[in-house]
Amino acid sequence: MPDLIFLLVLVAAIILFLLVLFLLSRLSSLEQRLSELKFSKSSQSVKYGKMTEQFIPFTKDFPFNPDNFRFLGNPIDGVIFEEDKVIFAEFKTASSQLSQKQRNIRDLVKSKKVEWFEYKLK
């Protein structure tokens, strides 16, 4: 009888061990899939944002003449050339924020550290 109990406990332990291995494998697979879904969602948000940025100058709420807007895309969205000034423009959707590079550009413009450069080919 003790041999039968030992055998049953051994079989139960093996089954439990195999079940734990299966569950760990499944968990790893689900974590990888979740990571892929998060990346895909993030990538779609970036693509949506980039696409939206190109149409903002043509919306009714855009406060400047869209003909004066030139799209750059990176590191800022564009430049607006008015008769009396040049405006650097960055469009944000939802809760997105300026990147460090964009904040640096904003600060340079605000501190009037903007220059003109002309290069003539010979």
N, C-alpha and C positions, 0 to 999 in steps of 0.2 A: 503494500500500500504506500509506503514512503517513496518508493521509486515512481509510482504513478503520479503522486503529488508533485515530485521533483520534475517529472517529464511535463506535466501540465503547466507548472510555473515556468519552465524553460521555454515551452512553446508560446505561452502568453508573452514572455519577455521578448522573444524573437518577433512575434507579431507586433507588439508595441514598438519595438525598435524600428521595424520596417515602416510602420505607420508614421512614426516621427520623421524618418528619412523622407517619406513621401510628402508629408506636410511641409517640411523645410524646403524641399524642392519646389513645391507648388507656391510657397510664400515667396521664394526667390524669383520665380517666374512672374508672379503678380507684381512684385516690386519693380521688376524690369519693365513690365507693360505700363505701370503707372508712371514711371519715369519717362517712357516714350510718349505717353499721352500728355504729360505736363510740357515736354519739349514741343510737341506738335501744337498745343494750344498757345504757347508762348510765341512760336514761329508764326502762327496765323494772326496773332494780335499785332506782331511787328509788320507783317505784310499788309494787314488792314490799315494800320496807321500810315504806312508809306503811301498806300494808294489814296487814302483820304486826304493826305497832305497836298496832293497835286490838284485836288478839286476845290479846296477851301477858298482860293482866290476868286472862284466863280460863283460862290454862294452870295445870297442877297445881304447877308450880315457882314461881309468882308468890307472894312471901312476904306479901302483904297481901290483905285482903278486896276482891275485885273490885268490890263494890258501893260501896266508898269511893273508887274511882278515877274521875276525870273527865278525858276526853281533850281536849287542847287542839290538838295537832298541830304548832303552830309558835308560838314558837321552841323550845319544849320539848314533849315528848309528852303530859305530863299532870301532874295533881296528885292526891295521895292524902290524903284527909282522915281521919286516925285520931282516936281520942278524945283523945289527949294530944299530938298533933303534926300538922303539915302537912308533907308530903313532896313535893318537886318531882321528877318522874321523867322520865328520858330513856332510851329503849331503843335499842340499837344492834345491828345484825346484821353478821355476818362481820367484816371488818376496818375497818368505818366508825368514824370518830372524831368527837368533838364539834367543832362549828363554833366559830369565834371568838366569836360571839354566845352560844352555849351555854356555852362556858367562862367567859365574863363573868358570865352568870347564876349558874352554879355558884359562882364566886368570891364574888359578892355574897351568896348564901345562906350560904356557909361563914363569911363575915365578919359575919354577922348584920345585914346591911344590907337588911332586909325590913321593910316597914311595912304598916299597916292603913289603908285609906282608905274612908270612908263618905260617900256623897253622897245627900242627901235632896232629892227634887223638891218644889217648892212648889205 
